[in-house]
Amino acid sequence: MVVQGQQQRRRYGRGFPVAPVVAPVVAPVVAVVVAVTAGGCSGPAGASPGADAGAAAAAVREAPDALARAGTSKARTSMEMATGGTRVTIRGEGAYDFAARHGQLKVVLPKDAAGGSRHRPITELLAPGALYMKNRGAGVPADKWVRVDTTTLADGNLVTGGATDPAAAAELLRGAERVTYVGEEELAGVPVTHYRGVTDLGRAARAASPQVRGALAAAAKGFAKDAVPFDAYLDREGRLRKVRHRFSFTNEGRTVAVASTTLLYDFGVPVVVRLPPRKDIYAGKIEA
């Protein structure tokens, strides 16, 4: 398949316009991710097994604001996709500025189905309304970037890039419903409170920060189901330390299950993101 700029689109679920980032890897599954078209009164710290559902939901919905106050963090991502008997995992690592709403990830693709063909990591720059990718793959010069308008993606870049934008992962929690307190745990040596619930994509989009609202609004229209189950882990300052979302949609008659996990740590680290100039953006053919 050849995608000319951002003109051709493949559709998933209600209509996922995407174009392959990791196309050769396990085609039936990865084509989804790889395509690119050119009761505590003090929040989580006061949560307890006796906290009511309202307090638990409020704590989770306020997590994005706590991240904005924290400013920056390092991030690790994992995206597991399964359909039929095929399962692949794509991993990413980098840092994110929740105040400026930009970040950088290095995304590592899995080997192909035969166990060979290692793929070069893809560098992804995340910005409000945009995803930039380098080492995109066949057809893209090594010194060029591919830019995607995330507000035109039917998944709002929750799945397409192989890593959910950390800001979008957090902002999804603004639509949290049916939240329950699971318990107190420890995550990488940090005490956290574990919550479980379902987020409503439409509600999250309406409540989201302006920089993320367009992408989540696209996701609310694009996914076949508005309800997205999640597990969220908040520290004593109410900051999101880990969140796992479970998406599902239909691709060519097959149900694709996606589990997207984001880990946040080392708050306050310097994060410098330099977006590529227009001359470095590739506008030619992308071969999948």
N, C-alpha and C positions, 0 to 999 in steps of 0.2 A: 504494500500500500504506500502511496506517495501522498503527502499532505502539502499543498501549496499554501505557504504562509499560514493564515488562519481561516482559509476558505472552506476546506472539507471538514466534515464532522461525522464522527461515529456516535451512536446513541446507546445509552445504557439506562435501565430503569425507566424513568419518565422521559429520559432524553439526555444522556451524558455526552456533551460535546468534548471529546478528548482525542489525543493523538500520541502514539507510543513513545514513552520515555525508555522503557525497558523491553521493547517488543520481542526480541528473540528469546527471552527467558521462559517460560511456560506459557505459551501463547494464549490458551483459553482464559487464564486468570490474569496474567500480567498486562494484557492488552487494556484492561480497565485502568490500571494505574499508570501505564506507560504512555498513554496517548496525550498529545498536546495539540490544541488547535491554536497555530500561530499565536437543747433548750437552754442553751446558755445565753445570758444577757450580753456576753461579750464575744459572740460568734463561736468559732470552732474551739477556742481555748476553753470555753465554758461548757462545751457539749458533754453530755453524759448519757449513759444508757437510758436515763429517764427523760431525756430531752424529747419534746413532742415533734411531730412531723413538720410543723410550721417552723420551728427553730432550726431544724436540720436543713430544710429547704433554703431558709434565709442564709445560713452559713455558706452553703454551696454557691448560691447565686451571687454572693458578695466576693467570692474568690478572685474574679478578674480584677476587681478594684484593689484588692490586697497586692496583686502582682504589679499593677501600675504604680502603687506606692513603693514597692520594693525596687522597681526600676529595671534591673537586668538579671539574667541568670544564664547558666549553661543549660543545655538541653540534650537529651537523648531521645530518639524516637524509634519505634518499632511498628511495622505494619505487616500483619499476618493475613494472608488471603487464602481462602479455601473454596474449592468447588469440586464436587465429585470426590475423587480420590487424590486430587492434586492440592498441594499446599506449598506456599512460598512465603518467605519473610524478607522484608526490605528494612534495613536499619540506617539510621542517620544520627549525626552528632554535630553539635555546634553551640551557638549562643543566640540569645534573643533579648531585645530591648523592648519591654512592655510599655514604656512611656512613649517612645518614638514609633512603636509598632513596626520595627524592622529587625531582621536577623539573618543568620547565615547557617546553613546546614551542609554537611557532606554526606550524601546518600550513597550507601553501598548496596549494589544490586546482587541478587543471588546468582549462582551458576545456572547454566541452562539445564534442561531436563536430563541431559546425558551426563551431567556432572562436570562438564568442562566449560570452556569459554568464559574465563573470568572477565568481568566488565569493569572498566575504569569508573571510579566513584564520580558521581555527578555533583557538582557544586551548585547549590540552590541559594539564591538571595530572595528573601521574603520582604515585601513592602506592601503598604496599603493598596489593595486592588491589583497587585501584580506579583508574578512569580518569574524569576530569571533563572535559567539553567545553562550551565556550561558542561562540556563533555556530554552533550545530549545524545550523541550517537551518530549513526550512519547519515551521511548527507549534510552534516553541519561541520564547517571548518573548525579546527581545534581552537582557534583564537576568537571564535564568535559565541555569542550568547543567544539563546532562544527566550523570547519574552511572551508570557501568557497573561492575558487580562482575566484575573480570577473571577470577576463578576460575570463573565460570559460562560464559565464552567458550570455545568449543572450540578456539580458536587461542591462548588465554592472552594476548591482545592483542599477538601477534607480527605480526598483519596487520590486524586490525579497525580500529584507530584511524588507519590510514594512515601510521603511523610506529611502528616497533618500540621499545618501552620500552628505553632504553639499558642499564638494569640487566639486563633479560631477555636482551638481545642478548649481553651479556658472560657471564651465568650459563649460557647455552646451551653455552658452550665447556667447561664442566665435564664434559660428556659426549663430549669430543673423542676420536676414534678414527682410526686409519690416518693419522696426521699426518705430513706430510713437510716438510722444510726446503726452501723455494724459493730464498731468497737474501737478501742485504743490499740494502736500497733506501733511498731518501730520500722522505719524505712531508712536504710543506710545510716543507722545510728541516730536518727532524728525521730522523736515521738510525733506521731501523726494520728489524726482521727479519720477513720474510714467511713465513708457514706456510700450508699448505693441508691440508684434511682433511675428515672427516665427523663430525658430532656426533649422538649418539643421544639423542633427546628423553627417553626414559624414564630413561636414566642421568643426564642433566643434571638432570631433576626431582628425582631421589633425592639428588643431591649438592648441589643449589642451597641458597642461603641461605634461612632460614625465610620472609623477607618476599616472596620470589619463587617459592617452592616450589609454592604453590597454583596460580598461573597456569601454570607450566610443566607441572605435573601434568595440568592441563586440556588443554594443547596436546598432551601425549603421548597422551592418549586421543582427541583430536579429529582430528589429522592422519591422512591415509590411510597415510603412510609415516613411520617413526620416524627415518630417516636424513636429515639435513639437511647438504648440502655447504656448506663455508665457506672463506673466505680471511681470515686474521687477520694484523694488522701490529702488532708489539709494539716499544716503545722500549727503551732501555738499562736502564730501571728496571722493565721487565716490564709496564708499563702498556699497555693496549689503546689504540691510536691509531686504528685503522680495522678494521671487520669487515664482511664481506659474506656474508649468508646467502642461500641459494636454496631457496625453498619451492615446492612444487607440490601441487595438489589438483584434484579434479574438481568443477565447478559446472554443474549441469544438463546433464550429458553432455559438457561441454567441459573440457579440461585448462587450468588457469590457472597460469602460471608467474610467481612473484613473486621479485624480487631486492631484498632489503632491505639498505641500506648505512648504517652509523653511523660518523660521524667524531667523535673526541674531541680537544679541544685546550684551551689556556689553563687548565691544572690549577691549582686553588687559588682560583679566582674565587668571590666571594660568591654564594650561591644562596639566595634567600628564596622560599618557596612558602607561600601562605596558602590553605588549602582553604576553599571556600565554606560558609557556615552552612547548616543544614538548610532554612531558609526560602527560600533561593535555589536549591534543587534542584527542577527541573521534574519533575512526576509525571503530566503530562497526555498527550495524544496527540501522537505524532511522525509527521508526514506525510513519506513518502519520495517 
